[in-house]
């Protein structure tokens, strides 16, 4: 049996991350977000879209769970936070706690983000939160200036194969405007290893007129996750 640390996960976990975490993960600035419309893909119960719109930005979230009632999402989110906190407690020596400080603060941020999301989802569910899933999104070509995907692609590399990843990334690029940006974080799997097909995917994208760059993330919480993937479509 391998002693290599792995975050055990069945299915896809509900994410509950805050606006400030998004800024850090994707190395964004509030000023830079003013350039145009934003799409958060596989957003879960993160409060990024809620907080972004409060700040006057134009942001939309997409996730298959938006078919659920707000109370169901709240219940599911609280359960997920309980489970994930217990898993982190068993592995906490492997994570970088510079941003969060400790596991209690990490949990508090998750719970606050969930509550902020649910409040906005109750009020703006039909306009900001779209139920859909990769690799098909219900948006026209070049609808968004910035497309974000946090803690889904690459992270679940053992559950979703290379074909799915290629189709999903092409779909993110389809809905992104020329000259706009697609950002994906993290690049590691739940086994804390670089996604095995990443280099091949990046090479293929370059051959298709996409500028792919590895950029520094300002929230390297997952072991070794100091980089994000930036994609800019030029044609």
C-alpha positions as CSV (number, residue, x, y, z in Angstrom):
1,X,0.0,0.0,0.0
2,X,1.3,3.4,-0.9
3,X,2.0,6.0,1.8
4,X,1.7,8.9,-0.7
5,X,-0.8,11.5,0.7
6,X,-4.0,11.7,-1.2
7,X,-7.2,13.7,-0.6
8,X,-9.8,10.9,-0.9
9,X,-12.9,12.1,-2.7
10,X,-15.8,10.2,-4.3
11,X,-17.5,12.3,-6.9
12,X,-17.0,16.1,-7.2
13,X,-17.0,18.1,-4.0
14,X,-19.0,21.3,-3.6
15,X,-16.7,24.3,-3.6
16,X,-17.4,27.2,-1.1
17,X,-14.7,29.7,-1.8
18,X,-14.7,33.5,-1.3
19,X,-14.0,36.5,-3.5
20,X,-10.7,37.1,-1.8
21,X,-9.6,33.5,-2.3
22,X,-10.4,33.9,-6.0
23,X,-8.3,37.0,-6.2
24,X,-5.4,35.1,-4.6
25,X,-5.9,31.8,-6.5
26,X,-6.0,33.4,-9.9
27,X,-3.6,36.3,-9.1
28,X,-6.3,38.9,-10.0
29,X,-6.8,42.5,-9.1
30,X,-10.2,44.1,-8.4
31,X,-9.2,46.8,-11.0
32,X,-8.5,44.2,-13.6
33,X,-11.9,42.6,-13.1
34,X,-13.6,45.8,-14.4
35,X,-12.7,45.0,-18.0
36,X,-15.7,43.0,-18.9
37,X,-18.1,40.1,-18.1
38,X,-16.9,37.2,-16.0
39,X,-17.9,33.6,-16.0
40,X,-17.2,31.2,-13.0
41,X,-17.5,27.6,-14.2
42,X,-18.1,24.8,-11.8
43,X,-18.6,27.5,-9.2
44,X,-20.5,25.5,-6.7
45,X,-21.5,27.5,-3.6
46,X,-18.6,29.9,-3.9
47,X,-19.4,33.5,-3.1
48,X,-17.2,35.0,-5.8
49,X,-20.1,35.9,-8.1
50,X,-22.2,37.2,-5.3
51,X,-19.4,39.4,-4.0
52,X,-18.3,40.5,-7.5
53,X,-21.8,41.8,-8.3
54,X,-22.0,43.6,-5.0
55,X,-18.8,45.4,-6.1
56,X,-20.4,46.5,-9.4
57,X,-18.9,43.8,-11.6
58,X,-20.8,41.7,-14.1
59,X,-20.3,38.0,-13.1
60,X,-22.2,34.8,-13.8
61,X,-21.8,31.4,-12.3
62,X,-22.5,28.0,-13.9
63,X,-22.8,24.6,-12.1
64,X,-25.2,21.6,-12.4
65,X,-26.2,22.0,-8.8
66,X,-28.2,25.2,-9.5
67,X,-31.2,23.0,-10.2
68,X,-31.4,22.6,-6.4
69,X,-33.4,24.7,-4.0
70,X,-31.4,27.1,-1.8
71,X,-32.1,25.2,1.3
72,X,-30.9,22.0,-0.3
73,X,-27.6,23.7,-1.3
74,X,-27.2,25.1,2.1
75,X,-27.7,21.7,3.7
76,X,-25.3,20.0,1.2
77,X,-22.7,22.7,1.7
78,X,-22.7,22.5,5.5
79,X,-22.3,18.7,5.2
80,X,-19.4,19.1,2.6
81,X,-17.6,21.6,4.9
82,X,-17.9,19.2,7.8
83,X,-16.5,16.3,5.8
84,X,-13.7,18.3,4.0
85,X,-12.5,19.8,7.3
86,X,-12.1,16.3,8.8
87,X,-10.1,15.2,5.8
88,X,-7.9,18.3,5.9
89,X,-7.3,17.7,9.6
90,X,-5.8,14.3,8.8
91,X,-3.6,15.8,6.1
92,X,-3.0,19.3,7.4
93,X,0.8,18.9,7.7
94,X,1.0,18.6,3.8
95,X,-0.8,21.9,3.1
96,X,0.4,25.5,3.1
97,X,-1.5,27.4,5.8
98,X,0.1,30.8,5.1
99,X,-3.1,32.4,3.8
100,X,-5.6,30.7,6.2
101,X,-3.5,30.5,9.3
102,X,-5.1,27.4,10.6
103,X,-7.9,24.9,9.9
104,X,-10.4,26.7,12.0
105,X,-10.0,29.9,9.9
106,X,-10.3,27.8,6.8
107,X,-13.6,26.4,7.9
108,X,-14.9,29.8,8.9
109,X,-14.2,31.2,5.5
110,X,-16.0,28.2,3.9
111,X,-19.0,28.7,6.0
112,X,-19.1,32.5,5.5
113,X,-18.8,32.0,1.7
114,X,-21.6,29.5,1.7
115,X,-23.9,31.8,3.6
116,X,-23.1,34.7,1.2
117,X,-23.7,32.5,-1.8
118,X,-27.1,31.2,-0.5
119,X,-28.4,34.7,0.3
120,X,-27.5,35.9,-3.3
121,X,-28.8,32.6,-4.8
122,X,-32.2,33.1,-3.2
123,X,-32.4,36.6,-4.6
124,X,-30.7,36.3,-8.0
125,X,-30.8,32.6,-8.8
126,X,-32.5,33.0,-12.2
127,X,-30.2,35.8,-13.5
128,X,-26.7,34.9,-12.1
129,X,-26.7,31.2,-11.5
130,X,-27.1,28.9,-14.6
131,X,-27.5,25.1,-14.2
132,X,-25.2,23.5,-16.7
133,X,-22.0,21.4,-16.8
134,X,-18.9,21.0,-18.9
135,X,-18.2,20.1,-21.6
136,X,-21.3,22.0,-22.9
137,X,-22.2,25.5,-21.7
138,X,-25.4,27.4,-22.7
139,X,-23.7,30.6,-23.8
140,X,-23.0,32.1,-27.2
141,X,-19.5,32.2,-28.7
142,X,-17.2,34.9,-27.1
143,X,-19.7,35.9,-24.4
144,X,-17.2,36.6,-21.6
145,X,-14.0,38.6,-21.2
146,X,-12.7,36.4,-18.3
147,X,-13.6,32.7,-17.7
148,X,-12.5,31.1,-14.4
149,X,-12.5,27.4,-13.4
150,X,-11.5,26.6,-9.9
151,X,-10.9,23.2,-8.3
152,X,-12.5,21.1,-11.0
153,X,-10.4,20.6,-14.2
154,X,-7.1,18.7,-13.6
155,X,-8.0,18.3,-9.9
156,X,-10.3,15.4,-10.8
157,X,-7.9,14.0,-13.4
158,X,-8.4,10.5,-12.1
159,X,-12.2,10.7,-12.6
160,X,-12.4,12.6,-15.9
161,X,-10.2,11.5,-18.8
162,X,-8.1,13.4,-21.2
163,X,-10.9,13.6,-23.8
164,X,-13.2,15.2,-21.3
165,X,-10.5,17.7,-20.3
166,X,-9.8,18.7,-23.9
167,X,-13.5,19.1,-24.7
168,X,-14.0,21.1,-21.5
169,X,-11.1,23.5,-22.2
170,X,-12.2,24.0,-25.8
171,X,-15.7,24.9,-24.4
172,X,-14.2,27.4,-22.0
173,X,-12.3,29.0,-24.9
174,X,-15.4,29.1,-27.1
175,X,-17.3,31.3,-24.7
176,X,-14.3,33.5,-24.0
177,X,-13.8,36.5,-26.3
178,X,-10.7,36.8,-28.5
179,X,-8.0,38.4,-26.4
180,X,-9.8,37.5,-23.2
181,X,-8.5,35.0,-20.7
182,X,-9.4,31.6,-19.4
183,X,-7.8,30.8,-16.0
184,X,-7.7,27.3,-14.5
185,X,-6.4,26.4,-11.0
186,X,-5.0,24.1,-9.6
187,X,-2.9,22.0,-11.9
188,X,-2.5,19.2,-9.4
189,X,-4.8,16.2,-8.9
190,X,-6.2,15.0,-5.6
191,X,-3.1,12.9,-5.3
192,X,-1.1,16.2,-5.3
193,X,0.6,15.3,-8.6
194,X,0.7,17.4,-11.8
195,X,-2.1,16.4,-14.1
196,X,-0.5,13.8,-16.4
197,X,-1.9,15.1,-19.7
198,X,-1.4,18.8,-19.0
199,X,1.8,19.2,-21.1
200,X,0.2,17.5,-24.1
201,X,-3.0,19.6,-23.8
202,X,-0.9,22.8,-23.6
203,X,1.1,21.8,-26.7
204,X,-2.1,21.1,-28.7
205,X,-3.6,24.5,-27.6
206,X,-0.5,26.3,-28.8
207,X,-0.9,24.6,-32.2
208,X,-4.5,25.9,-32.4
209,X,-3.6,29.6,-31.8
210,X,-4.1,29.7,-28.0
211,X,-1.4,31.3,-25.9
212,X,-0.9,29.1,-22.9
213,X,1.2,30.3,-19.9
214,X,1.9,29.0,-16.5
215,X,1.5,31.9,-14.0
216,X,2.2,32.1,-10.3
217,X,-0.8,31.7,-8.0
218,X,-0.9,33.7,-4.8
219,X,-2.7,30.9,-2.9
220,X,-0.5,27.8,-3.0
221,X,-2.6,25.9,-0.4
222,X,-2.6,22.5,-2.1
223,X,0.9,20.8,-1.9
224,X,3.0,22.2,-4.7
225,X,0.2,24.2,-6.3
226,X,2.1,27.4,-6.9
227,X,0.9,27.8,-10.5
228,X,-2.3,28.4,-12.5
229,X,-2.9,28.0,-16.3
230,X,-3.7,31.1,-18.3
231,X,-5.1,30.7,-21.8
232,X,-5.6,33.5,-24.3
233,X,-7.4,32.9,-27.6
234,X,-5.9,34.8,-30.5
235,X,-8.0,33.4,-33.4
